[in-house]
Every structure is written in structure tokens, then in C-alpha cells.
Amino acid sequence: MKNFKKNAQSGNQIVPSRSALDQFFPSSFWEMDWPQSFLNETNFVRTPTCDISETDREIIFELEAPGFDSKDISVEVDDDILSIRGEHEEKSETKKKRYFQRERQKGTFYREFSLPKYADVDHIKSKIKKGMLKITIPKKEKGQKKQISTSDS
């Protein structure tokens, strides 16, 4: 058990030591410039889950976006690809007699979905209420079959 140690911060659980982890990861792994959002557990924005449902008349996308307002959300359609982008910044400030604390958190997400050919992209509706983004896309009316006559040359 020389490659494992007790960690008081994790409730005295036995966790692998750095030397044990070095056996599985090359030294270049530890020297990489990891993005702060990967290392920082307090990053408050994650990729939102999305429920997609379909009725006879419409396609519905519902994304969890707590803390977001309509000004934080961008919904676009380009070549039958629905793109949803969210960017949110939260600031907090605490002033006490002996100290001053100011914190900022910023996070973004981006999701893309392919739309079926029968989606009526000209009449999409998007609204956000209580942290739930709902995008409704009506279906196009099914066209009638068109008979094409063939003539002799």
C-alpha cells in the first residue's frame, strides 16, 4: 500500500498517491495547460440537459438553464441546424468592517441539434421561465402528392 495514502480532506479515504498515478499518466499529462473550467469545481455553468419531444404539430426542446435570462440566451437556425448559446455572468460583493470580498463567475454553454426537414424554421418560438428554456418548432404542413405527367417526345 505504499502507493496509496489517506487524505484528511476527503474523509480519510484511501486515495492514490502521485507516484501511483504517474504509472498511468505520462509526465506531460501533469504539465499540460488545462483550462481553468476543467480544474475549477466551482464553475457554475455546465452543458445543460435537453429533453426533445414531438407532437403531431410541433417539436419541443426543453433545456435547463437556471440563472439565465432571455438576454443571456441566443437561439439561431442555419441550414437546419438549431444552435443554442448561453452566456451568464454572476457577481457578488461582501463588505465587512475588516475585509472586502468581490467574486465573479462567468460561464457559457453551446448546443447544436439537427432539425428534420419537416421543421418550420420560419416560425420558431423560444421562451425562458424559471430557469427552463423552451423552444417550440412547428411542423410544416404535409404537402399533397403532385402528379407529373410524362409526354412522348
Backbone torsions as a table, in degrees:
resi	resn	phi	psi	omega
1	MET	NA	22.0	-178.0
2	LYS	-69.5	-21.8	-179.4
3	ASN	-88.9	5.4	-179.9
4	PHE	-125.9	152.1	179.8
5	LYS	-142.7	161.1	176.4
6	LYS	-85.6	141.1	-178.9
7	ASN	-118.4	112.4	-177.9
8	ALA	-64.8	-32.4	-179.1
9	GLN	-69.5	-25.3	-179.5
10	SER	-105.5	33.0	175.7
11	GLY	72.2	35.4	-179.8
12	ASN	58.3	27.1	174.6
13	GLN	-71.3	152.3	176.2
14	ILE	-84.3	121.9	-177.8
15	VAL	-124.4	152.2	179.6
16	PRO	-65.6	141.8	175.4
17	SER	-78.5	169.0	-179.6
18	ARG	-60.7	-38.3	-179.0
19	SER	-66.2	-33.2	177.0
20	ALA	-68.2	-39.3	179.3
21	LEU	-69.4	-30.9	178.6
22	ASP	-61.6	-24.4	178.7
23	GLN	-67.5	-28.7	-176.5
24	PHE	-99.9	-25.1	-177.8
25	PHE	-119.0	134.8	177.3
26	PRO	-68.6	160.6	-178.2
27	SER	-60.5	-28.6	179.4
28	SER	-64.4	-24.8	178.3
29	PHE	-61.5	-41.6	-176.7
30	TRP	-76.2	-21.6	-177.0
31	GLU	-93.5	-1.9	-178.0
32	MET	-66.3	152.0	177.1
33	ASP	-88.1	83.2	-177.5
34	TRP	-71.4	140.9	176.4
35	PRO	-63.0	146.4	-177.4
36	GLN	-59.4	-36.2	-179.0
37	SER	-64.9	-26.4	178.4
38	PHE	-73.8	-38.6	-175.8
39	LEU	-87.2	-26.1	-172.7
40	ASN	-92.0	111.4	-178.8
41	GLU	-72.5	-12.8	-178.5
42	THR	-88.9	3.7	176.3
43	ASN	-60.3	117.4	-167.7
44	PHE	-90.9	-2.0	178.6
45	VAL	-113.2	130.7	176.7
46	ARG	-125.2	170.7	176.5
47	THR	-67.4	119.0	-175.5
48	PRO	-70.7	145.1	175.1
49	THR	-72.0	152.8	-177.4
50	CYS	-134.4	126.9	172.7
51	ASP	-101.2	129.7	179.0
52	ILE	-118.3	126.3	177.6
53	SER	-133.1	165.3	-176.4
54	GLU	-141.4	135.0	173.7
55	THR	-113.4	-173.6	177.6
56	ASP	-64.9	-26.9	-172.2
57	ARG	-114.0	-12.4	-175.3
58	GLU	-156.2	165.3	174.3
59	ILE	-113.5	133.7	-174.8
60	ILE	-123.5	128.1	174.3
61	PHE	-111.3	129.0	177.1
62	GLU	-127.4	118.9	-178.8
63	LEU	-117.4	139.5	174.1
64	GLU	-80.5	121.4	180.0
65	ALA	-140.7	64.1	-177.6
66	PRO	-63.4	137.1	179.7
67	GLY	85.9	-6.0	-179.3
68	PHE	-92.6	145.4	173.5
69	ASP	-111.5	174.3	179.1
70	SER	-61.8	-30.4	179.4
71	LYS	-71.1	-18.1	-179.7
72	ASP	-88.9	-10.2	-171.3
73	ILE	-112.7	137.4	174.3
74	SER	-125.3	125.7	178.2
75	VAL	-120.2	125.9	-178.3
76	GLU	-137.3	153.9	173.3
77	VAL	-127.3	130.5	177.3
78	ASP	-143.2	119.8	179.8
79	ASP	52.3	48.9	178.1
80	ASP	61.8	25.2	173.3
81	ILE	-113.8	119.0	176.6
82	LEU	-87.5	122.0	179.7
83	SER	-114.1	131.0	179.2
84	ILE	-125.5	123.4	-178.6
85	ARG	-126.2	137.4	176.1
86	GLY	-131.4	138.0	176.9
87	GLU	-139.6	127.8	-173.9
88	HIS	-138.6	138.9	176.9
89	GLU	-126.9	133.8	-178.5
90	GLU	-125.0	133.4	-180.0
91	LYS	-124.1	143.9	174.4
92	SER	-137.6	150.1	-177.1
93	GLU	-141.7	135.8	178.2
94	THR	-130.7	128.1	177.2
95	LYS	-122.2	124.9	175.7
96	LYS	-126.6	175.4	-178.3
97	LYS	-57.8	-42.7	-171.8
98	ARG	-107.6	-4.3	-179.8
99	TYR	-149.9	163.3	178.7
100	PHE	-135.6	128.8	-178.7
101	GLN	-129.3	131.9	177.1
102	ARG	-134.1	127.3	-179.7
103	GLU	-127.7	147.3	176.1
104	ARG	-132.3	139.8	173.9
105	GLN	-129.6	140.3	179.7
106	LYS	-138.7	138.7	179.1
107	GLY	-150.5	154.2	178.5
108	THR	-136.2	158.8	170.1
109	PHE	-143.1	160.0	179.4
110	TYR	-148.6	128.0	178.1
111	ARG	-131.6	145.6	176.2
112	GLU	-130.0	142.6	178.2
113	PHE	-137.9	137.1	173.7
114	SER	-79.9	133.5	179.4
115	LEU	-99.4	147.0	176.7
116	PRO	-71.2	161.6	-177.4
117	LYS	-63.2	-26.0	-177.9
118	TYR	-85.0	5.0	176.3
119	ALA	-75.6	129.8	179.2
120	ASP	-89.0	85.4	-173.4
121	VAL	-68.6	-12.1	178.9
122	ASP	-80.8	-8.1	-176.3
123	HIS	-129.9	36.9	179.6
124	ILE	-74.3	139.7	174.6
125	LYS	-121.4	139.1	180.0
126	SER	-135.0	132.2	176.4
127	LYS	-146.8	151.7	178.0
128	ILE	-124.0	133.9	-178.5
129	LYS	-147.9	124.5	178.3
130	LYS	52.1	44.6	176.2
131	GLY	76.8	10.6	179.5
132	MET	-119.4	118.0	177.9
133	LEU	-91.5	125.9	-179.6
134	LYS	-121.7	122.2	178.8
135	ILE	-116.0	123.1	-177.8
136	THR	-114.9	126.5	-179.4
137	ILE	-122.1	114.0	178.1
138	PRO	-68.4	156.1	175.8
139	LYS	-90.5	146.2	176.0
140	LYS	-70.2	149.7	175.0
141	GLU	-65.0	137.4	177.1
142	LYS	-70.1	131.4	-179.5
143	GLY	-77.5	160.5	176.5
144	GLN	-83.4	148.4	176.3
145	LYS	-64.2	141.0	-179.9
146	LYS	-112.7	121.8	178.7
147	GLN	-83.6	129.2	179.4
148	ILE	-114.1	124.1	-178.8
149	SER	-84.2	148.9	179.9
150	THR	-112.2	128.3	-179.3
151	SER	-104.3	157.4	175.0
152	ASP	-79.1	145.0	179.8
153	SER	-79.9	NA	NA
